[in-house]
Amino acid sequence: MCEIPKISEAEWEVMKIIWSKSSPCTANDIVDALIDVADWKPNTIKTLINRLVKKKALGYKEEGRLYLYYPLVSQAECIKSETKSFVKRVFGGALQPMLVSFLQEETLSPDEIEELRHIIEERKG
């Protein structure tokens, strides 16, 4: 597996739009999708797209005068990488203190608790 690029919070918003599409999209498609979500100007969004291309998170193909952008990394890969980075940075790489902190601070529904139990039982198994 190739190295997953570090993606900023703003760049995540662009990636979420692209991941949600089933086909490559233009910069204008991305601008249209984000213009109501974030208070960003079109040039800001295009700058984020260019950064993601430089980071090799996005690829593109030219069709005439259009650039069609597509993800080079999956959402699952990026989530996994960010999760590992967060646990390492905040909890020194120890997963157990992070889980304890989360469980003490968050309210979980009975279904969510049951799902966690099920995952733990599978891991024991």
N, C-alpha and C positions, 0 to 999 in steps of 0.2 A: 504494500500500500504506500502511495506517495505521501509526502509530508503535507499535512492539512494547514493551509495558511491561517494566520491570525486575522480574524474579521472583527472590525469595530462594530459598535452597537448600530450606528447608522448604516453601515454596509450590510448588516443582518437584515435590515428592512428591505433593501434591494434584493438580497438573496431570497428572502421569503416570497417575494413576488415571482421571481424567476422559477423557484422550486414549485410554486403552485401551478405554473403553466405546463401544459403537456407538449408544447412545441416552442422552439426558439422565439424570442420576442425582440422588438426594436426598442431603441432608447425611448421613443415616444410612447410605446406601450407601457414601459416601466414608469415614465413620468406621469402618464394618465392614471395609473394605478396608485401612485404615491402622493399625488398632488393634494388629495383630500385627507390623507392619513397624516402626513407630515407637513409642516409649514415650511417647505423647502422650495426654492426656485428651481426651474428646470435645469439650469447650469450646475446647481449643486448636485442634483441627482446624476447628471451626466459625468460629473467629476467622480462620484462614488463608483459608477460603472467602470470608468477608466482605471481607478485604483484596484478594483476587483479583477480586471483583466491583467494588470501588472502583477498582482499577487497570484495569478493563475487559479483563481476561484471561478472565473468566467472565461469562456472561450467565445469566439464569434466567427461568423462566416459572412462574407460579402455577397449580396445579391443586388447587382447594379449599384445604386447609390445607397442602398440600405445595409446596415450592419445588423445581423441577427445574433442575439446573445443567448447563450445556453450555459448551464452549470457544468463545471469540470469536477466538482466535488458534490457529494450527496449531502442532504440535510442531516441524515443519520451520522455520517462521518464527522461533520462539523459539530454536532451536538456532543458526540462522544469525546472529541478533542477538547471542546470547551469545558465539559464536565471534569475531565482529568486535570485540565489546567486550573480550574477553580478549586478543586479538592487539594491539589498540590500547593497552590498559592495561599489559600485561606486556612486549611487544616493540616498543613505539612504533609499532605499525601495520605493522611489517615481517614478512611471512609467512615469508620464507626462514630467518631465525634461529630461528623457532619450529619449523619443520620439521626443521632441523638438530638442534636440541636434542632434539626428540622421537625422531628416528631414532638419535641417539647413546645415549639413555637406555633405550629400549624394545627388547625382543626381539620380532622379527617372524618369523612362520612364512614358509616359501617361498611359500605361496599369498598371504599378505598382501603380500609384496614384489612378487610378480607383478601383483597388483591395482594397487598403487601405480605400477608401471612402465606398466601399461595406461592409467591415468588421465593420467599425464604425457605419454605418446605421443599420446593424444587431444587434450590441450591444445596440443601442439606443432602439430598438424595442420591 
